[in-house]
Amino acid sequence: MAHELGHIALGESAISGSPPGPGTPSHARAVEEWCNQFAAAFLIPAGDLAARWAKPNEAVKEIADGELTKLANWYAVSPHAMIIRLVELGYVEAKFYRDVMREELLKREAAFKGGGRPEYYGSRYRSARGDMYTGLVLDAWSSGRITNHNAAEFMGIKNVRHLEDIRSHFGP
């Protein structure tokens, strides 16, 4: 999103095909590189990073995976984005990224199974209301104190059939 915000800041189209390569016109390539740098600076400000990790006099040869993950989690970015920023700012040698980390990080990203849809539809209603509230509504419904229509209304569900789904998946 920050990369796309960079396109907006430039007043340039954010519609693009594959990543820019050697055959891409120089203007489009420059725009993509600027947007990448903008996103990195937006998400991982140099001053904030320096306050968390003092910049070494010269780039370190490597960074431990745990430390990289810790920093990436702090900024809510991928380890790949984090190491690129560390290299860009002179914290870590580019050789370490290029020769050791790049291929491994690309493999991890390729194997990553994103959030996608939850196991069952009702999870978003349960998550929105919380387990305590959901449990109270299900208890009242199961004991007959409220109707299924009332329970659906309390949960914000339009389709009463989803209550059964929530009940069957609810529990410790």
N, C-alpha and C positions, 0 to 999 in steps of 0.2 A: 504494500500500500504506500509506503514511504517513497518507493521508486516512482510509482505512478503520480504521487504528489509532486515529485520533481518535474515530471512532464507538464503538469498544470502550471507550476511556477515559471517554467520556460515559455509557456504558451505553445508548446509543441504537441503534436499528436502522440497519444500514448498507445496507439494501435500499431502493433508490430508483429512480424512473423517470427522466424527463428532468431536466436541471438545473433548479434552482429558478428560478421566474420571478415576475413580479408577482402572479399569481394563486395562488401557493403560500402555504399557511398560514404565518404569521410564525414559528412555532416551528420548522418544518421548514427554512425558509430560514435562520434563525439557526443551526441545527445545522450545515447545510451550509457556511455561511460560517465558523463556528468550526473545523470540520474542515479546511477549506482553509487557514486561518491556522495551525492546529496543524501541518499537513503542511509548510507553508513554513518555520515556525520549527524543526521537527524536521530538515528536510533542509538548510536554509541558516541556521544559527544566527547571530543578529545580531552577537554578539561575535566569532565566527570570521570573519565577513565583514569586520568593522571592522579586524581584524588583517591581512587581505589587501588591503583597499582602504580607505584612510582616508575616513571619511564627510565629505563636503564641508559647509561651513557652510550652504550652501543647495543644493537639488537642481540637478544639472547639466541643461542643456537637452536633451542627447542622449548616447547611448553608442554607440561604434563597434561594428559588427556583430562584428568580430573579438574585441574585448574582451568583449562579451556572451557570445560562444561560448566563449571561454577560461574565463570564470567559470562558465558553465553546465557545461562539461566537468569543471571542478574539483569541483563538487558533484554531478556525475552526475545533473543535471536537464536538462530541456529549456530552450532559450533563452527560451521563453514563460514558464515558471515562474520563471526567473531574473529577467527584467525586471519581472515582477509583484512579486517580493520587493524588488527595488531601488526600485521606486516606493513600495511600502508602507513601506520604511524611510527614505525621503527622500533616496535617492542620485540618483534620476533623476526629472525632472518627469513627472507623470501625462500631461500633454499630448503628450509625445513617444510614450509607449506608445499612447495612445488615437488620435492622429492619424496616426502614422507606422508604428509597429511592429505593432499588433494585427492588422490585416488581412493583412499580409505573413506574420506568424507563423501565423495560422490557415490561410492558403494552403499554407504549407510542411507543416503538420501533416496537412492533407487529402491532400496529394500523397505523404506518407511511406508507403513500403511496408515494413511491419514484418518482423521476422525470419522468422516463419512456419517452414515446414519447409525443411530444407536441400535442395539440388539432388538429392542422393541419400541414401538411408536410412543407408548405412554411415558417413556423415560423423560421426555422434555417437560411434561406436565408435573411429574414427580419432582424433577430437579427445580422447576420454577417455584413450586410450593414448599419444598423441603420434606424430609422424611417424617418429622413430627406431625405436621399438618396432614400429610397424605395418610399417615397411620390413623389419625383421629377420624378422618373422613371415611376410610375403609372400615374402621371399627363400627362407626355409627351405621353405615350401610349394611354391613354384615349382620349386625344385631337387629336390624329392622327399625331402628330409631329414625332413619331417613330413607327416602326412596332412592332408587338408582338415578332418577332424574335430578333429585336434589344433589346427590353425590357428584354427578357429572357437572352440574352447575357450580358447585363449590370448588371443583378442580379446574373449572374453565374449559371443560371438554364439551364439544358439540355432539360428538358421536358416542352414545352411551356404551356401545360395544367395547370401546377402549378401556372402560373401567375394569372389565374382566382381565384384560391384558395387564393392567397395572397391578391388580390384585394377585394375579398368578406370578408376577415377577417381584412383588414386594416381599421384603423379609430381610433378615440379617445378612 
